[in-house]
Amino acid sequence: MDNSQLTAIRDAVSARLAVVADHELRNADPAAHLEKLKQAAGRLDALASNLPKDCDPMLRHYLERQSYVKAVTWLDERLAG
């Protein structure tokens, strides 16, 4: 996988984590929060379902198991060096 693919996945994972962590929006407008979560999850699911066959098994594992913090750490390490 090239860096642009890794970056797109990292951005999608980070966006999903940010929505989950947005307790202010969730408390103020649960419907808007749910919609943002659906959008973020949909984007991430689309990227995850189109992973290339040569995708690292650990990244695939993290995404399939929704271990998103671990996925971000893994992606950051790959993108850094």
C-alpha positions in Angstrom: 0.0 0.0 0.0 1.3 3.5 -0.8 1.3 6.4 1.6 -1.7 8.0 0.1 -3.8 4.9 0.8 -2.4 4.7 4.3 -3.1 8.4 4.9 -6.7 8.1 3.7 -7.3 5.2 6.1 -5.6 7.1 8.9 -7.8 10.1 8.3 -10.9 8.1 8.2 -10.1 6.2 11.4 -9.2 9.5 13.1 -12.4 11.1 11.9 -14.5 8.3 13.3 -12.7 8.4 16.7 -13.2 12.2 16.8 -17.0 11.8 16.3 -17.2 9.1 19.0 -15.3 11.4 21.4 -17.6 14.4 20.6 -19.7 14.2 23.8 -20.7 17.8 23.5 -22.5 17.2 20.2 -23.9 13.9 21.4 -25.5 15.6 24.4 -26.7 18.7 22.5 -28.0 17.0 19.4 -28.0 13.2 19.5 -29.5 12.9 16.0 -26.8 15.1 14.5 -24.2 13.1 16.3 -25.6 9.8 15.1 -25.6 11.2 11.5 -22.0 12.3 11.8 -21.1 8.8 13.2 -22.9 7.1 10.3 -21.0 9.2 7.8 -17.6 8.6 9.4 -18.2 4.9 9.8 -19.4 4.6 6.2 -16.3 6.3 4.9 -14.1 4.0 7.0 -16.0 0.9 6.0 -15.7 1.7 2.3 -11.9 2.1 2.6 -11.6 -1.0 4.8 -13.7 -3.1 2.4 -11.4 -2.1 -0.5 -8.1 -3.0 1.1 -5.6 -4.4 -1.4 -4.8 -8.1 -1.1 -1.3 -7.3 -0.1 -2.5 -5.2 2.9 -0.6 -5.9 6.1 -2.5 -8.5 8.1 -2.1 -6.4 11.3 -3.8 -3.4 9.7 -6.6 -5.6 8.4 -7.0 -7.2 11.9 -7.2 -3.8 13.6 -9.8 -2.5 11.2 -11.9 -5.7 11.2 -11.9 -5.8 15.0 -12.5 -2.0 15.3 -9.3 -1.5 17.2 -9.1 2.0 15.9 -6.6 3.4 18.4 -4.2 0.5 17.5 -4.9 1.1 13.8 -3.9 4.8 14.1 -0.7 3.9 16.0 0.2 1.3 13.4 -0.6 3.8 10.5 1.4 6.6 12.2 4.4 4.3 12.5 4.3 3.3 8.9 3.8 6.9 7.7 6.6 8.2 9.8 9.3 6.0 8.4 
